[in-house]
Amino acid sequence: VQGRTHILFHKGNIDDDTHGCVLTGESYSTWKDGSCSLASSGAAFDEFMRRLAGQNEFQLNIVELFRKE
């Protein structure tokens, strides 16, 4: 991300939770206002941390699957 040096991964469900970081989730859901959100964010983050235990770095490839209109 241009202009950013520390992008974090954390739990969260909606856009307001990102704060410019990457949210984890196991599936998509619908938020109270009808907008798209992530579900099972806590479980996904716990798995993410378990899989990265003992690692100092990893490669992340981002692929655009669909575009929000």
Secondary structure, DSSP 8 states (H G I E B T S, - for coil): -TT-S---EE--SSGGGTTTSEE--SEEEE-TTS-EEEESHHHHHHHHHHHTTT-S-------------
